[in-house]
Amino acid sequence: MSHQNEEPLGEVIRQFLQIYGLEPRLDETRLINSWEKVVGKMITKHTMDLHVHKRTLFVRIDSDALRNELSYAKSLIVKNLNKEAGKEVIDEIVFR
């Protein structure tokens, strides 16, 4: 018995995500889920909200001092988050 329409499941899922335009949202979710790994537990405890809009990560921080300190490390955080996500997902971070 020959199965000519066989494809690896991972490839089928990847095609599905591309066809329905879901791949960018999945990339954004991966990036957000890597936040704690990139910035650590202490900063994550002070993080109130994370969301991506138009390749910008918006981060709400509950401490003015921490927000100020993080603003100095923006480019490094962007680089490390994109690395964890496996591709360039964001270009900028805005701390609120």
N, CA, C and O atoms as a Tinker XYZ file with bonds, in Angstrom:
   384  protein
     1  N      0.842000   -1.171000    0.000000    73     2
     2  CA     0.000000    0.000000    0.000000    64     1     3
     3  C      0.898000    1.249000    0.000000    63     2     4     5
     4  O      1.739000    1.401000    0.885000    81     3
     5  N      0.725000    2.129000   -0.974000    73     3     6
     6  CA     1.541000    3.326000   -1.112000    64     5     7
     7  C      0.767000    4.550000   -0.636000    63     6     8     9
     8  O     -0.413000    4.714000   -0.946000    81     7
     9  N      1.449000    5.407000    0.121000    73     7    10
    10  CA     0.845000    6.635000    0.623000    64     9    11
    11  C      1.576000    7.819000   -0.012000    63    10    12    13
    12  O      2.577000    8.301000    0.519000    81    11
    13  N      1.060000    8.281000   -1.160000    73    11    14
    14  CA     1.743000    9.337000   -1.887000    64    13    15
    15  C      1.496000   10.725000   -1.298000    63    14    16    17
    16  O      2.235000   11.654000   -1.623000    81    15
    17  N      0.505000   10.896000   -0.461000    73    15    18
    18  CA     0.194000   12.203000    0.120000    64    17    19
    19  C      0.767000   12.368000    1.517000    63    18    20    21
    20  O      0.333000   13.244000    2.264000    81    19
    21  N      1.727000   11.547000    1.874000    73    19    22
    22  CA     2.290000   11.629000    3.211000    64    21    23
    23  C      3.259000   12.800000    3.319000    63    22    24    25
    24  O      4.115000   13.006000    2.459000    81    23
    25  N      3.100000   13.562000    4.401000    73    23    26
    26  CA     4.013000   14.651000    4.735000    64    25    27
    27  C      4.213000   14.615000    6.241000    63    26    28    29
    28  O      3.320000   14.208000    6.984000    81    27
    29  N      5.377000   15.040000    6.684000    73    27    30
    30  CA     5.580000   15.100000    8.140000    64    29    31
    31  C      4.556000   16.042000    8.783000    63    30    32    33
    32  O      4.206000   17.077000    8.216000    81    31
    33  N      4.089000   15.672000    9.955000    73    31    34
    34  CA     3.073000   16.457000   10.654000    64    33    35
    35  C      3.526000   17.891000   10.890000    63    34    36    37
    36  O      2.742000   18.825000   10.726000    81    35
    37  N      4.781000   18.071000   11.273000    73    35    38
    38  CA     5.303000   19.417000   11.506000    64    37    39
    39  C      5.186000   20.305000   10.280000    63    38    40    41
    40  O      4.868000   21.488000   10.396000    81    39
    41  N      5.442000   19.741000    9.105000    73    39    42
    42  CA     5.346000   20.500000    7.859000    64    41    43
    43  C      3.898000   20.871000    7.563000    63    42    44    45
    44  O      3.625000   21.983000    7.111000    81    43
    45  N      2.983000   19.970000    7.807000    73    43    46
    46  CA     1.560000   20.237000    7.590000    64    45    47
    47  C      1.093000   21.362000    8.523000    63    46    48    49
    48  O      0.364000   22.256000    8.094000    81    47
    49  N      1.503000   21.322000    9.778000    73    47    50
    50  CA     1.127000   22.368000   10.735000    64    49    51
    51  C      1.713000   23.711000   10.309000    63    50    52    53
    52  O      1.026000   24.731000   10.367000    81    51
    53  N      2.979000   23.721000    9.881000    73    51    54
    54  CA     3.614000   24.958000    9.430000    64    53    55
    55  C      2.860000   25.556000    8.243000    63    54    56    57
    56  O      2.637000   26.766000    8.195000    81    55
    57  N      2.468000   24.715000    7.287000    73    55    58
    58  CA     1.695000   25.184000    6.124000    64    57    59
    59  C      0.338000   25.743000    6.557000    63    58    60    61
    60  O     -0.103000   26.774000    6.050000    81    59
    61  N     -0.310000   25.070000    7.481000    73    59    62
    62  CA    -1.595000   25.526000    8.006000    64    61    63
    63  C     -1.471000   26.917000    8.623000    63    62    64    65
    64  O     -2.285000   27.801000    8.359000    81    63
    65  N     -0.433000   27.097000    9.454000    73    63    66
    66  CA    -0.221000   28.385000   10.108000    64    65    67
    67  C      0.048000   29.488000    9.088000    63    66    68    69
    68  O     -0.429000   30.611000    9.251000    81    67
    69  N      0.806000   29.177000    8.042000    73    67    70
    70  CA     1.091000   30.164000    7.008000    64    69    71
    71  C     -0.159000   30.513000    6.218000    63    70    72    73
    72  O     -0.435000   31.690000    5.984000    81    71
    73  N     -0.905000   29.522000    5.811000    73    71    74
    74  CA    -2.102000   29.742000    4.991000    64    73    75
    75  C     -3.115000   30.615000    5.727000    63    74    76    77
    76  O     -3.719000   31.503000    5.126000    81    75
    77  N     -3.301000   30.371000    7.004000    73    75    78
    78  CA    -4.300000   31.114000    7.771000    64    77    79
    79  C     -3.730000   32.335000    8.486000    63    78    80    81
    80  O     -4.431000   32.971000    9.273000    81    79
    81  N     -2.478000   32.667000    8.224000    73    79    82
    82  CA    -1.886000   33.872000    8.779000    64    81    83
    83  C     -1.690000   33.848000   10.287000    63    82    84    85
    84  O     -1.704000   34.895000   10.934000    81    83
    85  N     -1.508000   32.670000   10.843000    73    83    86
    86  CA    -1.378000   32.536000   12.292000    64    85    87
    87  C      0.071000   32.517000   12.766000    63    86    88    89
    88  O      0.330000   32.611000   13.966000    81    87
    89  N      0.996000   32.400000   11.858000    73    87    90
    90  CA     2.403000   32.291000   12.227000    64    89    91
    91  C      2.923000   33.506000   13.006000    63    90    92    93
    92  O      3.626000   33.323000   14.000000    81    91
    93  N      2.604000   34.739000   12.592000    73    91    94
    94  CA     3.082000   35.893000   13.377000    64    93    95
    95  C      2.566000   35.889000   14.819000    63    94    96    97
    96  O      3.312000   36.236000   15.735000    81    95
    97  N      1.323000   35.508000   15.032000    73    95    98
    98  CA     0.770000   35.469000   16.396000    64    97    99
    99  C      1.473000   34.403000   17.232000    63    98   100   101
   100  O      1.724000   34.605000   18.421000    81    99
   101  N      1.787000   33.279000   16.613000    73    99   102
   102  CA     2.505000   32.219000   17.311000    64   101   103
   103  C      3.908000   32.696000   17.683000    63   102   104   105
   104  O      4.388000   32.422000   18.783000    81   103
   105  N      4.566000   33.410000   16.765000    73   103   106
   106  CA     5.887000   33.977000   17.052000    64   105   107
   107  C      5.821000   34.966000   18.210000    63   106   108   109
   108  O      6.700000   34.967000   19.072000    81   107
   109  N      4.793000   35.803000   18.241000    73   107   110
   110  CA     4.621000   36.769000   19.323000    64   109   111
   111  C      4.411000   36.057000   20.657000    63   110   112   113
   112  O      4.941000   36.484000   21.682000    81   111
   113  N      3.646000   34.984000   20.643000    73   111   114
   114  CA     3.401000   34.212000   21.857000    64   113   115
   115  C      4.690000   33.578000   22.361000    63   114   116   117
   116  O      4.954000   33.579000   23.564000    81   115
   117  N      5.496000   33.033000   21.447000    73   115   118
   118  CA     6.796000   32.471000   21.840000    64   117   119
   119  C      7.668000   33.541000   22.495000    63   118   120   121
   120  O      8.311000   33.296000   23.517000    81   119
   121  N      7.680000   34.710000   21.901000    73   119   122
   122  CA     8.492000   35.804000   22.422000    64   121   123
   123  C      8.026000   36.203000   23.826000    63   122   124   125
   124  O      8.848000   36.344000   24.731000    81   123
   125  N      6.741000   36.383000   24.010000    73   123   126
   126  CA     6.193000   36.754000   25.321000    64   125   127
   127  C      6.484000   35.673000   26.357000    63   126   128   129
   128  O      6.807000   35.977000   27.506000    81   127
   129  N      6.370000   34.413000   25.946000    73   127   130
   130  CA     6.637000   33.312000   26.876000    64   129   131
   131  C      8.103000   33.225000   27.278000    63   130   132   133
   132  O      8.429000   32.613000   28.295000    81   131
   133  N      8.986000   33.828000   26.496000    73   131   134
   134  CA    10.410000   33.793000   26.833000    64   133   135
   135  C     10.824000   34.977000   27.705000    63   134   136   137
   136  O     11.995000   35.087000   28.067000    81   135
   137  N      9.892000   35.863000   28.051000    73   135   138
   138  CA    10.195000   37.062000   28.834000    64   137   139
   139  C     10.957000   36.730000   30.121000    63   138   140   141
   140  O     12.008000   37.314000   30.386000    81   139
   141  N     10.432000   35.796000   30.921000    73   139   142
   142  CA    11.076000   35.474000   32.202000    64   141   143
   143  C     12.471000   34.903000   31.999000    63   142   144   145
   144  O     13.384000   35.222000   32.761000    81   143
   145  N     12.647000   34.077000   31.003000    73   143   146
   146  CA    13.963000   33.489000   30.740000    64   145   147
   147  C     14.983000   34.567000   30.380000    63   146   148   149
   148  O     16.152000   34.469000   30.752000    81   147
   149  N     14.540000   35.590000   29.662000    73   147   150
   150  CA    15.444000   36.646000   29.210000    64   149   151
   151  C     15.739000   37.663000   30.320000    63   150   152   153
   152  O     16.891000   38.053000   30.507000    81   151
   153  N     14.721000   38.089000   31.050000    73   151   154
   154  CA    14.923000   39.172000   32.029000    64   153   155
   155  C     15.045000   38.686000   33.473000    63   154   156   157
   156  O     15.515000   39.435000   34.329000    81   155
   157  N     14.639000   37.468000   33.758000    73   155   158
   158  CA    14.757000   36.924000   35.110000    64   157   159
   159  C     13.471000   37.047000   35.928000    63   158   160   161
   160  O     12.539000   37.762000   35.559000    81   159
   161  N     13.455000   36.328000   37.044000    73   159   162
   162  CA    12.263000   36.259000   37.894000    64   161   163
   163  C     11.933000   37.575000   38.580000    63   162   164   165
   164  O     10.762000   37.930000   38.712000    81   163
   165  N     12.961000   38.305000   39.021000    73   163   166
   166  CA    12.717000   39.553000   39.755000    64   165   167
   167  C     11.981000   40.559000   38.875000    63   166   168   169
   168  O     11.002000   41.166000   39.307000    81   167
   169  N     12.445000   40.732000   37.661000    73   167   170
   170  CA    11.792000   41.674000   36.753000    64   169   171
   171  C     10.405000   41.165000   36.370000    63   170   172   173
   172  O      9.463000   41.949000   36.257000    81   171
   173  N     10.282000   39.872000   36.171000    73   171   174
   174  CA     8.980000   39.287000   35.823000    64   173   175
   175  C      7.956000   39.545000   36.925000    63   174   176   177
   176  O      6.780000   39.755000   36.628000    81   175
   177  N      8.378000   39.533000   38.192000    73   175   178
   178  CA     7.457000   39.806000   39.305000    64   177   179
   179  C      6.883000   41.219000   39.228000    63   178   180   181
   180  O      5.778000   41.467000   39.710000    81   179
   181  N      7.624000   42.139000   38.627000    73   179   182
   182  CA     7.184000   43.530000   38.506000    64   181   183
   183  C      6.525000   43.821000   37.151000    63   182   184   185
   184  O      6.133000   44.955000   36.875000    81   183
   185  N      6.409000   42.788000   36.314000    73   183   186
   186  CA     5.791000   42.944000   34.998000    64   185   187
   187  C      4.296000   42.697000   35.122000    63   186   188   189
   188  O      3.869000   41.629000   35.561000    81   187
   189  N      3.504000   43.688000   34.734000    73   187   190
   190  CA     2.052000   43.588000   34.875000    64   189   191
   191  C      1.367000   43.127000   33.589000    63   190   192   193
   192  O      0.332000   42.463000   33.641000    81   191
   193  N      1.938000   43.475000   32.445000    73   191   194
   194  CA     1.294000   43.146000   31.169000    64   193   195
   195  C      2.336000   43.167000   30.063000    63   194   196   197
   196  O      3.252000   43.988000   30.078000    81   195
   197  N      2.192000   42.262000   29.107000    73   195   198
   198  CA     3.036000   42.199000   27.914000    64   197   199
   199  C      2.137000   41.997000   26.710000    63   198   200   201
   200  O      1.273000   41.121000   26.724000    81   199
   201  N      2.326000   42.789000   25.677000    73   199   202
   202  CA     1.643000   42.503000   24.417000    64   201   203
   203  C      2.430000   43.116000   23.260000    63   202   204   205
   204  O      3.174000   44.083000   23.425000    81   203
   205  N      2.235000   42.516000   22.082000    73   203   206
   206  CA     2.941000   42.957000   20.882000    64   205   207
   207  C      1.936000   43.590000   19.937000    63   206   208   209
   208  O      0.847000   43.064000   19.709000    81   207
   209  N      2.332000   44.741000   19.389000    73   207   210
   210  CA     1.518000   45.416000   18.377000    64   209   211
   211  C      2.468000   46.051000   17.367000    63   210   212   213
   212  O      3.321000   46.862000   17.728000    81   211
   213  N      2.314000   45.681000   16.121000    73   211   214
   214  CA     3.134000   46.226000   15.025000    64   213   215
   215  C      4.625000   46.154000   15.334000    63   214   216   217
   216  O      5.342000   47.152000   15.247000    81   215
   217  N      5.081000   44.949000   15.698000    73   215   218
   218  CA     6.492000   44.646000   15.938000    64   217   219
   219  C      7.094000   45.416000   17.117000    63   218   220   221
   220  O      8.314000   45.545000   17.223000    81   219
   221  N      6.234000   45.924000   17.998000    73   219   222
   222  CA     6.684000   46.594000   19.213000    64   221   223
   223  C      6.123000   45.849000   20.414000    63   222   224   225
   224  O      4.927000   45.567000   20.475000    81   223
   225  N      6.996000   45.531000   21.372000    73   223   226
   226  CA     6.563000   44.892000   22.609000    64   225   227
   227  C      6.272000   45.982000   23.628000    63   226   228   229
   228  O      7.135000   46.801000   23.943000    81   227
   229  N      5.044000   45.981000   24.138000    73   227   230
   230  CA     4.633000   46.924000   25.177000    64   229   231
   231  C      4.666000   46.183000   26.506000    63   230   232   233
   232  O      4.047000   45.131000   26.662000    81   231
   233  N      5.401000   46.752000   27.464000    73   231   234
   234  CA     5.599000   46.114000   28.769000    64   233   235
   235  C      5.177000   47.087000   29.853000    63   234   236   237
   236  O      5.697000   48.200000   29.933000    81   235
   237  N      4.234000   46.668000   30.688000    73   235   238
   238  CA     3.821000   47.498000   31.819000    64   237   239
   239  C      4.567000   47.021000   33.057000    63   238   240   241
   240  O      4.462000   45.861000   33.455000    81   239
   241  N      5.316000   47.927000   33.652000    73   239   242
   242  CA     6.135000   47.642000   34.829000    64   241   243
   243  C      5.574000   48.447000   36.007000    63   242   244   245
   244  O      5.215000   49.614000   35.847000    81   243
   245  N      5.499000   47.822000   37.190000    73   243   246
   246  CA     4.901000   48.495000   38.349000    64   245   247
   247  C      5.884000   49.333000   39.166000    63   246   248   249
   248  O      5.517000   49.854000   40.219000    81   247
   249  N      7.115000   49.470000   38.702000    73   247   250
   250  CA     8.129000   50.227000   39.441000    64   249   251
   251  C      8.784000   51.244000   38.509000    63   250   252   253
   252  O      9.353000   50.884000   37.478000    81   251
   253  N      8.695000   52.526000   38.889000    73   251   254
   254  CA     9.313000   53.581000   38.078000    64   253   255
   255  C     10.825000   53.395000   37.969000    63   254   256   257
   256  O     11.396000   53.575000   36.894000    81   255
   257  N     11.466000   53.042000   39.063000    73   255   258
   258  CA    12.922000   52.861000   39.059000    64   257   259
   259  C     13.331000   51.715000   38.140000    63   258   260   261
   260  O     14.289000   51.838000   37.377000    81   259
   261  N     12.611000   50.607000   38.214000    73   259   262
   262  CA    12.921000   49.456000   37.362000    64   261   263
   263  C     12.649000   49.794000   35.894000    63   262   264   265
   264  O     13.423000   49.420000   35.013000    81   263
   265  N     11.565000   50.492000   35.641000    73   263   266
   266  CA    11.240000   50.909000   34.276000    64   265   267
   267  C     12.380000   51.741000   33.698000    63   266   268   269
   268  O     12.772000   51.557000   32.546000    81   267
   269  N     12.900000   52.643000   34.495000    73   267   270
   270  CA    14.013000   53.492000   34.071000    64   269   271
   271  C     15.263000   52.659000   33.776000    63   270   272   273
   272  O     15.924000   52.867000   32.759000    81   271
   273  N     15.581000   51.728000   34.654000    73   271   274
   274  CA    16.753000   50.866000   34.454000    64   273   275
   275  C     16.606000   50.010000   33.198000    63   274   276   277
   276  O     17.560000   49.856000   32.435000    81   275
   277  N     15.422000   49.457000   32.983000    73   275   278
   278  CA    15.197000   48.611000   31.809000    64   277   279
   279  C     15.320000   49.402000   30.507000    63   278   280   281
   280  O     15.724000   48.855000   29.481000    81   279
   281  N     14.979000   50.666000   30.549000    73   279   282
   282  CA    15.060000   51.475000   29.334000    64   281   283
   283  C     16.497000   51.561000   28.812000    63   282   284   285
   284  O     16.705000   51.735000   27.612000    81   283
   285  N     17.478000   51.441000   29.689000    73   283   286
   286  CA    18.884000   51.467000   29.275000    64   285   287
   287  C     19.308000   50.167000   28.586000    63   286   288   289
   288  O     20.297000   50.147000   27.853000    81   287
   289  N     18.573000   49.097000   28.819000    73   287   290
   290  CA    18.936000   47.791000   28.262000    64   289   291
   291  C     18.011000   47.362000   27.127000    63   290   292   293
   292  O     17.998000   46.190000   26.753000    81   291
   293  N     17.239000   48.294000   26.575000    73   291   294
   294  CA    16.251000   47.956000   25.541000    64   293   295
   295  C     16.822000   47.128000   24.404000    63   294   296   297
   296  O     16.284000   46.069000   24.082000    81   295
   297  N     17.897000   47.591000   23.796000    73   295   298
   298  CA    18.413000   46.906000   22.606000    64   297   299
   299  C     18.878000   45.488000   22.925000    63   298   300   301
   300  O     18.687000   44.577000   22.120000    81   299
   301  N     19.483000   45.297000   24.088000    73   299   302
   302  CA    19.911000   43.957000   24.489000    64   301   303
   303  C     18.710000   43.050000   24.737000    63   302   304   305
   304  O     18.727000   41.879000   24.356000    81   303
   305  N     17.679000   43.579000   25.367000    73   303   306
   306  CA    16.475000   42.790000   25.633000    64   305   307
   307  C     15.799000   42.405000   24.318000    63   306   308   309
   308  O     15.375000   41.261000   24.155000    81   307
   309  N     15.695000   43.345000   23.381000    73   307   310
   310  CA    15.106000   43.045000   22.064000    64   309   311
   311  C     15.892000   41.923000   21.395000    63   310   312   313
   312  O     15.307000   40.963000   20.893000    81   311
   313  N     17.202000   42.044000   21.390000    73   311   314
   314  CA    18.066000   41.042000   20.760000    64   313   315
   315  C     17.854000   39.658000   21.383000    63   314   316   317
   316  O     17.701000   38.668000   20.668000    81   315
   317  N     17.845000   39.597000   22.707000    73   315   318
   318  CA    17.712000   38.310000   23.399000    64   317   319
   319  C     16.313000   37.707000   23.258000    63   318   320   321
   320  O     16.174000   36.489000   23.146000    81   319
   321  N     15.286000   38.543000   23.263000    73   319   322
   322  CA    13.927000   38.027000   23.065000    64   321   323
   323  C     13.774000   37.446000   21.659000    63   322   324   325
   324  O     13.215000   36.362000   21.491000    81   323
   325  N     14.265000   38.163000   20.657000    73   323   326
   326  CA    14.197000   37.656000   19.284000    64   325   327
   327  C     14.982000   36.362000   19.129000    63   326   328   329
   328  O     14.557000   35.454000   18.414000    81   327
   329  N     16.113000   36.277000   19.792000    73   327   330
   330  CA    16.930000   35.056000   19.756000    64   329   331
   331  C     16.141000   33.883000   20.336000    63   330   332   333
   332  O     16.118000   32.796000   19.758000    81   331
   333  N     15.497000   34.109000   21.477000    73   331   334
   334  CA    14.695000   33.050000   22.105000    64   333   335
   335  C     13.507000   32.643000   21.235000    63   334   336   337
   336  O     13.130000   31.472000   21.203000    81   335
   337  N     12.923000   33.603000   20.533000    73   335   338
   338  CA    11.770000   33.310000   19.666000    64   337   339
   339  C     12.199000   32.592000   18.390000    63   338   340   341
   340  O     11.380000   31.964000   17.718000    81   339
   341  N     13.482000   32.686000   18.060000    73   339   342
   342  CA    13.976000   31.997000   16.874000    64   341   343
   343  C     13.907000   32.815000   15.601000    63   342   344   345
   344  O     14.264000   32.321000   14.531000    81   343
   345  N     13.455000   34.054000   15.694000    73   343   346
   346  CA    13.405000   34.944000   14.535000    64   345   347
   347  C     13.158000   36.361000   14.999000    63   346   348   349
   348  O     12.853000   36.594000   16.168000    81   347
   349  N     13.288000   37.312000   14.084000    73   347   350
   350  CA    13.056000   38.724000   14.401000    64   349   351
   351  C     11.540000   38.967000   14.500000    63   350   352   353
   352  O     10.846000   39.052000   13.487000    81   351
   353  N     11.055000   39.073000   15.715000    73   351   354
   354  CA     9.625000   39.255000   15.954000    64   353   355
   355  C      9.319000   40.711000   16.300000    63   354   356   357
   356  O      8.296000   41.256000   15.884000    81   355
   357  N     10.219000   41.335000   17.067000    73   355   358
   358  CA    10.006000   42.734000   17.465000    64   357   359
   359  C     11.212000   43.586000   17.082000    63   358   360   361
   360  O     12.325000   43.085000   16.928000    81   359
   361  N     10.963000   44.882000   16.934000    73   359   362
   362  CA    12.025000   45.845000   16.646000    64   361   363
   363  C     12.246000   46.795000   17.820000    63   362   364   365
   364  O     13.295000   47.430000   17.924000    81   363
   365  N     11.260000   46.887000   18.695000    73   363   366
   366  CA    11.268000   47.913000   19.744000    64   365   367
   367  C     10.552000   47.414000   20.984000    63   366   368   369
   368  O      9.703000   46.526000   20.914000    81   367
   369  N     10.911000   48.004000   22.135000    73   367   370
   370  CA    10.189000   47.765000   23.392000    64   369   371
   371  C      9.784000   49.124000   23.940000    63   370   372   373
   372  O     10.563000   50.077000   23.915000    81   371
   373  N      8.554000   49.199000   24.435000    73   371   374
   374  CA     8.076000   50.398000   25.116000    64   373   375
   375  C      7.703000   49.983000   26.538000    63   374   376   377
   376  O      6.835000   49.136000   26.749000    81   375
   377  N      8.375000   50.596000   27.501000    73   375   378
   378  CA     8.068000   50.333000   28.915000    64   377   379
   379  C      7.089000   51.390000   29.393000    63   378   380   381
   380  O      7.289000   52.584000   29.171000    81   379
   381  N      6.034000   50.941000   30.049000    73   379   382
   382  CA     5.000000   51.841000   30.577000    64   381   383
   383  C      4.918000   51.706000   32.067000    63   382   384
   384  O      4.108000   52.379000   32.705000    81   383
